[in-house]
Amino acid sequence: MINVAVMGHGTVGSGVVEVLLKNHDSIAKKAGEEINIKYVLDLREFPDSPLHDRFVKDFSIIEKDPAVKVVVECMGGLHPAYDFVKACLLAGKSVATSNKELVAEKGAELLRIAKDKNVNFLFEASVGGGIPIIRPLNQCLAANEVYEIAGILNGTTNFILSKMIHEQMSFDDALALAQKLGYAERDPSADIEGADACRKICILASLAFGKHVYPNQVHTEGITKITLEDVEYASNYGGVVKLLGRVKKLDDGRLSVMVSPAIVERSGQLAGVEDVFNAILVRGDAIGDVVFYGRGAGKLPTASAVVADVIDCAKHVNRRKLLFWEDKAEGYIADYLEVPTRFYVRLSAQKPMETLAAIREEFGEVQRLSRPGAPDDELAFVTGEGPEGELRSKLDVLKKQGAQVLGMIRLCDY
């Protein structure tokens, strides 16, 4: 019998308990041993829970009990989750977590401790909720030289953009609807400003390329500046706007890592991902493009991924799974301004024809875009490819001539 402790009885934690109890017999067969929930750590009381007598408020009870071999962390945030997880690993207990912030900020350190203690630190649910991606990336695609990953990693922002694209709903109205339906938090900043997607692409980049990528190394933009005008121009160009987290290995060995809105062509593999669904595209030299698709959050989908890690931990007591990356290296992440890109640009100008001539002088031939009902002083175009810093410098020249940049979105081929 493998004794397990669950830390946190919120949405995901209660889902883990539910799945472990409901599928007890089949899980035992898959794990090779019975999985017993010995403790549930939470400061609240749950008198109606079938495990009400196993709730504890003191973490040290779990830490000091040698019978507990696997700990599930579903508390969220960095503190006290980081301190508790670190203590469990140091005590020789394997840990399964759904906590993307913890893995993105402390993954290298916790994986090193797990290696030193011959235990496991697993986090399948930290990216994509119930979508399998960590295990396939680490095992099934191990024969590939992965050189690029791009994903719609946040369901809230994808829902908002879907409403803007298909129902011409304003950003504010789409956000309000997402909150009403429970897809967005009361404070949605982590979603709409890109922080959630940033943490997830950090985890994928660290795993795929072997060195830790920290959130503060990643240029991150959210969707708060996207307007219906931008969505309409993107549509007339033949694309849709998505919030993408992406990492690419450059020719010099450095990584380009970014979270930002992007226009992807309708024929692309990520363009048709709608509503709250997530999709992660992995490009490898042998396999080509592979896309992992599904619901990226939710109580039971996320709990499903956590319990899969619990089963793995139970099958690998006193044995490590080969999941590891080194800490960061200096100069490993390229400055985003050095990386070649293409831009959609929307601007206003008091003298449009003069500004159009200036655009062509700075950028050469550009693809001009149109939309019905556009004001006379509005210009929109797509640039050729060049280092982002150079493209921005050319826009600065236009600004000095009186043009006002209203919108900029990168173009991507996913």
N, C-alpha and C positions, 0 to 999 in steps of 0.2 A: 504494500500500500504506500502511495506517495501522498504525503501531507502537504497541503497548499494553503497559503494565506493570501487573501485578497485585500489590497489596500485601496480604500475608496469604494463607496457603494452608491455612486451617482449613476448617470446614464449608462456608461460603459461597464463600470464595476458590477452593477446589478444585473446587467446583461450577461456578464461572465458567469456570475453565480447561477443565473437562470439556465444557461446552456449546459454548465457542468452538472446541474441537478437533473434537467430534463433528459439529457443524452448520456446519463451516467454509465449505463451498461455498454453502449457502443464505444464510448470514449475509453473505457477500461480495456476493451479488446484492442483498440488501436494503440493504446499506450503500453499494453502488456501488463499493466497493474491497475488496481483501483485508484482513482483520484479522490481523495478525501479533503473537503474544505474544513480545515481545522480552526481558522480564525478569519474574521472579517473586521478590518480596522476602519472605524468611522466615529466621529464625535457625536453623531446623531443616534437616536434610538429607532429601532425598527421592530416593534413588538409583534407585527403581523408577519414578519419573515419566518419561513420554516427554519432558518438558522439563527433565530433571535438569541439563542443561548450561546452562540459562538462569536458574538460581536465584542470587540475590545476597543478601548480608547487609548491604550498605552502601547506605543510601537515597540518598546523594549521587550514586551512579551513575545512578539514574533522574532525579533532579532536574537533573543537568547534561547529560543527553543530549538535544540538540535534536531528535533523530529521534523521540523518544517524544512523541506528540501527545495520547494519552488515558491516564489513570491510573485504575485501579480500586482503591478502598480498601475492604477487607474485614477490617480489623484489629479493629474494635470499640473501644469506649471512647473517651475523650477524648485521652489521651496514650499514644503519640506521634502518634496519628492526626491530631489537629488541626494540629500543627506540620508534619507531612508534607503534608497536603492544602493548607494555606495556601501552603507553599513551592512546590508544584506549580502552583497557580493563578498565583502571582506569576511563575513561570517560563514562563507562557503555555501551560500544558497544561490541557486539560479534565479534569474528574474526575467519575467515577460512583461512588456509594457506597451501601452498605446500612446505614450506621451511624446509627441513629436518635438516639443520644445526641449525636453530633456535630452533626447537623442541628438538633436541638432547642435545643442550647446555643449554637451558633456559626453558625447558618444565615444570619442577616442579614449578618454580617461577611463570610462566604465568598461569598455571592451578590454583595455589593458589589465584592469583589475580582475575581470572575469578570466582572462587568460592565465594570469598569475595564480589564481585560486582554483583553476581547473573546473570552472563552472560556466554557465551560459548566460549571456545577456541578449535576449531576442526581442525584436520590435517590429514584427510583420505589420501590425495594425497602425504603426505610426505614419505610414504613407498609404493613402488610398483606402483607408478603412478596411472593408472586406475584400478589396481587390488584391489578389496575390501579386506581389511585385518584388518584395525583398528576397524571398526564397527563390523565385525564378531567376532573378538577376544574379544571385550568388551561386546558384547551382545549375539550373537548366541552361543558362546562357554562358556558362563558365568557359566554354570552348571558343567563344567569340572575343574578338578585340572590339569592345564597345567603344564607339567614338562619339555618340551623341544620344542625349535623352531629352525629350520635351513632353510636357504634360499639362493638361487641364487638371489642376491639383486641388481646386477649391470649388465645391458645389455651390456655395452661396453666390460667388461672383458669376459663375456660369449661368445660374438661374436668372440673375439680374440682366446679364447681357442677352440671354435668350429672349426675355420679355422686351428688351429694347429693340432687338432685331425683328422679331415676328409680330409684335403687337404695338410697336412704336410708342412704348411706354417710356416715360422719362426715367432717368436714373433714380431720382428721389422717390417716384411712385413705385418703381420696381423694388427698391430697397424696402420700402414700407410694406409691400406685399410679402416679400421674403421674411420679414420680421413677423408679420401676422400669421404666416404659415409655419413658423418655427424653424425656418431655414437659416435665419440670421439672428444673432444675439442682440440684446438691447444695445450693447456697445459693439457695433459690427466692425470696428476699425481693423482688427487683426485680419479679417477677410478682405474688406474692400481696399485696404492700403497695401495688401500683398504679403503681409508678414507670415500668414499661415502657409501660403504657397512657397515662400522663401525657405521656411524650415524644412519643408518636404523635399525641395530640390537639393538642399544641402545634404540631406540623408542619402538621397539617390546618388548624388555626385561623389560623396565620400565612399560609398560602397562600390560604385562602378570603377572608380579610378584610384582607390587605395590610400588616399590622404584626406584628412578631415577638412571639410569646407565649412567655415563658420558663417552664420547669418550676417555678421557685420562685414564680411568680405564680398557680399552679393549686392549688386545694384538692384534696387527693388522699387518698382512703381506699381500703384494700384489702378483702379478703374474709375476713380472719382472724377477725372477730367474728361471722360468719354461722353460725348453728346450724341443726340439723335442725328445731328448733321454729319458727324463722323461715321456713324453706322450707315447712313444713307450713301455717303461717298464710297465706303467700303463695299457696299452692295453693288453699286454701279461699276466698281472696279472688277467685281466678280469674286468678292471674298466676304468673310465675316470676321467680327472682332472677338477675340478670345483672350483671357488672361492666361499667359503661359509661364511656367517655370521651365528653364532650359539650361542645359550644360553641354558644351562641346569641347572636345580635345583639339587644340590648335596644332598646326604643323610643328611648332617649336616646343611642344610638350606641355605648355601651359593650358589652363582651363579657362574658357569663357563661360561665366555663370551669371544668369540674370533672371529676374521676374519682371514682366511688363505686359501691358496689352500688346497684342500683335494681330495683324490682318493675315489670315490664312485663306488661300483660295478655296472655293467651294468644293473643288475636286480633291482637296487634301483629306488625309485620314482623320484629322481632328476637327474638321469643319462641321461635321454632322453631329457632334456630341452636344446634346441639349440638356436643358433643365438642370437638375442637381447632379447629373452624372459626371464622373471623372473619366479621364483616359490618359494613359501614359504610353508614349511611343519610345521604343528603344531601337537604336540603329547599331547593328553589328556587322563586321566584315563578312561573316559567313552566313548569317541568317537574314541579313537585310533589315527591313522594318518589321517590328512586332508591336502590336498595340494591345494593352491590357485595359479593359473597359468594365465599368460597373458603378454601383453606388459607392461614393467615396466616404460616406459617413453613415450614422444611424446606429442605434443601440445594438441590435442583433448582428448586422453585418460586421461591425467592428469587434464585437465580442467573439464572433466566429474566428476571426484572425488571431485574437489573443489566445483563445483556447487551443488553437492549432499549435501555438508556441508552447503552451503548457504541456501538451502532449509530447512535443519535441524535447522539452526539458526533462520530462518524466522518462523518456526513452534514452536520455543521455546523462543520467546521474553519474557523476565522477568521470564524465567524458565530455569533451568540448566539441561543439559544431564549429566548422571552420568559417566563422564569421568575424572579420577583423579588418581594421584599417589603422594606418599610422596617424600620428598627429600632423598638423598642418606644416607645410614647408614654405619658407619665405620666397616670395616671387612666383608662387605656384598659380595664383589667380591673375589673369590678365586684366588690365584696366579696360573697362567697357568702351571707353572712348577710342581705344586703339583697334577695336574689332570691326571688321567690315560689316555693313548693314545697308538696308534700303529703307527709306522713309516715305510714308504718306504725309503730306503737309497741307494744312488748310490755313489760309491767312486772309486778312483784309488789307486793302490798299486804297488810298484816295485816288490814285492814278493807276488803275489796273493794267492798262496797256504798257505803261512805262515799267511797272513792276514786273510784268510778264517778260519784258525784254531783259530786265535785270536778272530774273530767275534763269533765263537761258544763258546769259553771260556767265553766271556763277556755276550753274549745274550742267551746262550743255543742254542737249535735247532731253526733255522730260515728258512724261506721259501726263497730259492734262486731264482732269476729271471734271464731271459735271453732275448736277442734280437739278430736278425741277424746282423752280421757285427760288433759286439761289439769288441773293442780293447782288447788285451790279458790282459792288466793291469786294466780292469774295472770289478768291482763287484757290484751287486745290490741284495738287499734282503729286506724282510719284517720282522720286529721285532714282538715279542709277546707284550702283553699289559703290561704297567707299568707307574708309574709317569714320566711325561716328563723329569723332572730334572734328574732322575736316568738314563733314556735312553741317554740323552745328555752326562752325565758323562761317560758312557760306550764308547760313540763315542770319547770322549776326550782321552781315553786310546788308542784307535786305531790311533788317530792323532799323539800321542806321539811316536807311533811305525812306523810312516812314511806314514800312509794312508792319502789321501786327500779327504775330503767329497765334492762331486760335486753336490749333490742334496738331499733334504729331503722333504717329503710330508706326512702329516698325513693321516690316513685312517679313514673313517667315514661310518656308516651304514645307509645311507639315500637313 
